[in-house]
Amino acid sequence: MNTNPFPTTQYLGPETFCNRVIEAESIISNITNNNSTTLTAIRRMGKTGLIFHAFELLKRDIIAIYVDILATNSKLDFVNVLSTAIINVAPEKSSLGKKVWRFFKFLRPVISFDPLTGNPQVSIMGSEEKAENDIHSLLNFLNGLNLKVVIAIDEFQQILDYPKQNMDAWLRSVIQTLPNIVFIFSGSQRHLITQLFADPGRPFFRSTQILHFSSIPREIYGPFIVKQFKNNKRNITLQLAGTIWDWASGHTYYVQLLSNRLFANCGKQISDQDLNNEIEKILLEQEIIFYQYRELLTKPQWNLLKAIGLENLVTSPTSSEFINKHQLGSSATILRSLNSLETKEMIYINSGENGEKNYSVYDVLLKRWLQAKYRK
């Protein structure tokens, strides 16, 4: 059975990775030249996949470590996920692994094994103060290996939720003393990542090369989809592949999701009806979640979200034309709802070429469901 060539949750290698040549080269150049990188993009645009792709292209004498800190709530959690990531890049019987495991014995960790993957997991008990010392010790150990090390910290904005609000200042002071370690910082909450690295008042201001990226162009993604089907003895027209991109609004995850479903559930020749059927099934699966959104939002917030979804893209949400068309009430109410919806990450705001803001629904599936459900 052929592996589905459209992964949605993990990186499967260069063969199933679309484009991002310039972005990957920028990351590798930064690593080579000892510059850390901050990745910024809206959610579901493929930041994590890009990190793993860059890792795949690195020279083999570089130690590449990926750490996802979304589930962490403290420095103690941070040291545990960092320790686990380090152990998993250094098999115990390798020369590097022997050094790593010998070092970890001094931290007195509890080692368990993931029941699904069999990979080791590290738990180091202690106070927040001890955790600081342990993080410092771990990073100093890596720095002292006399090899180049790159550490990618995903969902980096999570440090803002740690009990003590100085994690970024403390970590910045530690990083400055590590000449052999380069960092990649990434996160799904774009406004918080921007706050951490673009605010002159924050410790990480101008400490990294900021790399922003958006959609892979339709003229690149379409042929890639066709090629992936063809390589697996399936057929899809370039026009239909372009329709997938249009439906997904160019968002990497949603392009992959719909392509994945078509590959998994349809025959050798993908048709327009296949596409429509899979879209309908995907939206139906999500419907219960979307109705929950409606219950959690106020009526003005829901009505505004629905209106933005129906329009696809809104440039003037307080204009009389937009308000009257969707019966939204006063502009003051709209401004409050916009702020709330952005905070909840239900909508996102981009700046156009002329500097004007435009508003879109963040979740493409929600947008398409709103259009299917409420468009007259």
C-alpha positions in Angstrom: 0.0 0.0 0.0 1.4 3.4 -1.0 2.0 5.9 1.7 -0.3 8.9 1.3 2.0 11.6 -0.2 0.1 14.5 1.4 1.1 14.4 5.1 -1.0 16.6 7.4 0.6 16.1 10.8 4.3 15.1 10.3 7.2 15.6 8.0 7.9 12.6 5.8 10.9 13.9 3.8 11.8 16.1 0.8 9.8 14.0 -1.6 6.4 15.0 0.0 7.4 18.6 0.8 6.3 21.4 -1.5 8.7 24.2 -2.4 9.8 26.6 0.4 13.2 26.6 -1.3 14.0 30.2 -0.5 12.8 29.9 3.1 14.8 26.7 3.7 17.9 28.3 2.2 17.5 31.4 4.5 17.2 29.2 7.6 20.3 27.2 6.6 22.3 30.3 5.8 21.4 31.7 9.2 22.5 28.6 10.9 25.7 28.5 8.9 26.5 32.1 9.8 25.5 31.8 13.5 22.3 33.8 13.2 19.2 32.7 15.0 15.8 32.8 13.1 12.3 33.8 14.0 9.6 32.2 11.8 6.4 34.2 11.5 3.3 33.1 9.5 -0.3 32.6 10.3 -1.4 29.3 11.7 -1.5 26.3 9.4 1.0 27.7 6.9 3.6 25.0 7.5 6.1 26.4 9.9 6.9 23.1 11.7 7.2 21.3 8.4 9.6 23.9 7.2 11.8 23.5 10.3 12.0 19.7 9.8 12.7 20.2 6.1 15.6 22.6 6.9 16.9 20.0 9.4 16.8 17.4 6.7 19.0 19.6 4.4 21.6 20.4 7.1 25.1 19.0 7.1 25.2 15.7 9.1 27.8 17.1 11.6 25.2 19.6 12.9 23.0 18.5 15.9 19.4 19.5 15.2 17.0 19.5 18.1 13.2 20.3 17.9 11.3 21.3 21.0 7.6 21.9 21.1 6.7 23.8 24.3 3.0 24.4 23.7 2.1 22.0 26.6 4.5 23.6 29.0 3.5 26.0 31.8 6.7 26.6 33.7 10.5 26.4 33.5 10.3 22.9 35.1 8.1 21.8 32.2 10.5 23.4 29.8 13.5 21.6 31.1 11.7 18.3 30.8 10.7 18.7 27.1 14.1 20.0 26.3 15.8 17.1 28.0 13.5 14.6 26.2 14.3 16.3 22.8 18.0 16.1 23.5 17.9 12.4 24.5 15.9 11.5 21.4 18.5 12.9 18.9 21.3 10.9 20.6 20.8 7.1 20.6 22.3 5.7 23.8 24.9 3.5 22.1 26.2 6.2 19.7 29.3 8.2 20.7 27.2 11.3 21.1 24.6 9.4 23.0 27.1 8.0 25.5 28.1 11.6 26.3 24.5 12.7 26.6 23.4 9.9 28.8 26.4 10.2 31.0 25.7 13.9 31.5 22.0 13.2 32.3 22.9 10.9 35.1 24.0 14.0 37.1 20.5 15.5 36.8 19.0 12.4 38.3 16.1 12.1 35.8 13.2 9.7 35.8 13.3 7.9 32.4 10.1 6.5 31.0 9.1 5.4 27.5 6.3 6.6 25.3 3.9 3.7 24.9 3.2 4.5 21.3 6.6 5.4 19.9 8.9 3.7 22.4 11.0 6.9 22.6 12.5 7.8 26.0 10.8 10.6 28.0 12.6 12.6 30.7 11.2 13.9 33.9 13.4 16.0 36.2 11.8 16.9 39.6 12.6 20.1 41.5 11.8 23.7 42.0 11.6 26.5 39.4 15.0 27.7 40.7 16.5 24.3 40.1 14.9 24.2 36.7 16.8 27.4 35.7 20.1 25.8 36.7 19.2 22.6 34.8 18.3 24.5 31.6 21.5 26.4 31.9 23.5 23.2 32.5 21.8 21.5 29.5 22.6 24.4 27.1 26.1 24.7 28.4 26.6 20.9 27.9 25.5 21.2 24.3 27.6 24.3 23.7 30.6 22.4 25.0 30.4 19.5 22.5 32.4 21.5 20.0 29.8 20.8 17.4 27.3 23.2 15.9 23.9 22.8 17.5 20.6 24.2 16.3 17.6 24.2 18.6 14.2 24.9 17.2 11.7 26.0 19.9 8.1 25.8 18.5 5.2 27.6 20.1 7.8 29.9 21.7 5.1 32.4 22.8 4.1 30.0 25.5 6.9 31.4 27.7 4.7 34.5 28.2 2.3 32.3 30.3 5.0 31.0 32.7 4.4 32.1 36.3 7.4 34.5 36.4 7.2 37.0 33.5 11.0 37.2 33.0 11.5 34.0 31.1 12.4 35.8 27.9 14.9 38.1 29.7 16.5 35.2 31.5 16.7 33.0 28.4 18.1 35.8 26.3 20.9 36.3 28.9 21.7 32.6 28.7 21.7 32.4 24.9 24.2 35.2 24.6 26.8 33.0 26.2 26.4 30.0 23.8 28.5 30.6 20.7 28.0 27.1 19.3 24.2 27.0 19.5 21.8 28.7 17.0 18.1 29.0 17.7 15.0 28.9 15.6 11.9 30.5 17.3 8.5 29.8 15.9 4.9 30.0 17.1 1.3 29.9 16.0 0.2 33.1 17.8 1.6 35.6 15.4 0.9 38.7 17.4 2.6 37.3 20.5 5.7 36.2 18.5 5.8 39.6 16.9 5.6 41.2 20.4 8.5 39.1 21.6 10.9 39.9 18.7 9.7 43.2 17.2 9.0 45.2 20.4 11.9 47.5 21.2 11.1 47.0 24.9 11.5 43.2 24.9 14.8 41.4 25.5 14.8 39.5 22.2 14.3 42.7 20.1 16.6 42.5 17.0 18.3 39.4 18.3 17.3 37.2 15.4 16.7 37.3 11.6 13.0 37.5 11.1 11.6 35.3 8.3 8.0 35.8 7.4 6.3 33.7 4.8 2.9 33.2 3.3 1.1 30.9 0.9 3.0 28.8 -1.6 1.9 30.2 -5.0 -0.9 28.4 -6.8 1.3 28.0 -9.9 3.8 26.0 -7.8 1.4 24.0 -5.6 -0.9 22.9 -8.4 1.8 21.1 -10.4 3.2 19.6 -7.1 -0.3 18.1 -6.4 -0.5 16.7 -9.9 3.0 15.2 -9.6 2.3 13.5 -6.3 -0.8 11.8 -7.7 1.1 10.8 -10.9 4.0 9.4 -8.9 1.5 7.1 -7.2 -0.2 6.1 -10.5 -3.2 8.4 -9.9 -4.5 11.2 -12.0 -5.8 14.7 -11.2 -6.0 17.6 -13.6 -4.0 20.8 -13.1 -7.3 22.7 -13.1 -8.7 20.5 -10.3 -5.4 20.9 -8.3 -5.8 24.6 -8.7 -9.4 24.3 -7.3 -8.0 22.6 -4.2 -5.6 25.6 -3.7 -8.5 28.1 -4.2 -10.8 26.2 -1.7 -8.0 26.1 0.9 -7.2 29.9 0.3 -3.6 28.8 -0.3 -3.1 27.6 3.4 -0.7 24.7 3.4 -2.5 22.6 5.9 -5.9 22.8 4.2 -4.3 22.1 0.8 -2.7 19.0 2.3 -5.8 17.9 4.1 -8.1 18.0 1.0 -5.4 16.4 -1.2 -4.8 13.7 1.5 -8.5 12.9 1.6 -8.8 12.7 -2.2 -5.8 10.4 -2.4 -7.2 8.2 0.5 -10.8 7.9 -0.6 -11.0 8.2 -4.3 -10.0 6.2 -7.4 -7.3 6.5 -9.9 -8.9 9.4 -11.7 -10.0 12.3 -9.4 -13.2 14.0 -10.6 -15.0 17.2 -9.7 -17.6 15.1 -7.9 -14.9 13.5 -5.8 -13.7 16.9 -4.8 -17.2 18.1 -3.9 -17.9 14.9 -1.9 -14.7 15.1 0.1 -15.3 18.8 0.9 -18.8 18.0 2.1 -17.6 15.2 4.3 -14.8 17.4 5.8 -17.2 20.2 6.7 -19.8 17.8 8.1 -17.2 16.3 10.4 -16.4 19.8 11.8 -20.0 21.0 12.1 -20.4 20.2 15.8 -17.3 22.3 16.6 -18.6 25.2 14.6 -21.9 25.2 16.4 -20.0 25.2 19.7 -18.2 28.4 18.5 -21.6 30.0 18.0 -22.6 29.2 21.6 -19.3 30.5 23.0 -19.4 33.8 21.1 -21.8 36.7 21.8 -24.4 37.3 19.1 -22.7 40.4 17.7 -19.4 38.5 17.6 -20.9 35.6 15.8 -22.8 37.8 13.3 -19.6 39.6 12.5 -17.6 36.4 12.1 -20.3 35.0 9.8 -20.3 38.2 7.7 -16.5 38.2 7.3 -16.6 34.5 6.3 -19.3 35.2 3.7 -17.3 38.0 2.2 -14.1 36.0 2.2 -12.1 39.1 2.7 -13.2 42.4 4.3 -11.3 45.7 4.0 -13.8 48.1 5.6 -15.7 46.3 8.4 -17.2 49.6 9.8 -18.4 50.9 6.4 -22.1 51.5 6.1 -22.3 49.3 3.0 -20.9 46.3 5.0 -22.9 47.0 8.1 -26.2 47.4 6.2 -25.6 44.4 4.0 -25.2 42.1 7.0 -27.3 44.0 9.6 -24.5 44.3 12.1 -25.5 47.3 14.3 -23.2 50.2 15.3 -19.6 50.6 14.3 -18.7 50.8 18.0 -20.1 47.3 18.5 -18.2 46.1 15.5 -14.9 47.4 16.7 -15.4 45.7 20.1 -16.3 42.4 18.3 -13.3 42.7 16.0 -10.9 43.1 18.9 -12.5 40.1 20.7 -12.4 37.9 17.6 -8.8 38.7 16.9 -7.8 38.0 20.5 -9.6 34.6 20.3 -7.8 34.0 16.9 -11.1 33.6 15.1 -10.1 36.2 12.6 -6.7 37.5 11.4 -5.7 40.8 10.1 -3.3 41.4 7.2 -2.0 44.6 5.7 -2.5 45.0 1.9 0.1 46.5 -0.5 -1.2 50.0 0.1 -1.1 49.6 3.9 -4.9 49.1 4.4 -6.0 46.3 6.7 -8.0 43.4 5.6 -9.9 40.8 7.7 -10.4 37.1 7.2 -11.7 34.1 9.1 -8.7 32.3 10.5 -9.9 28.7 10.1 -10.5 28.0 6.4 -12.8 25.1 7.3 -15.0 27.4 9.4 -15.0 30.0 6.5 -16.1 27.4 4.0 -18.7 26.0 6.3 -20.1 29.5 6.9 -20.3 30.1 3.2 -22.0 26.7 2.6 -24.5 27.2 5.5 -25.5 30.8 5.2 -24.8 32.1 1.7 -28.1 32.9 0.1 
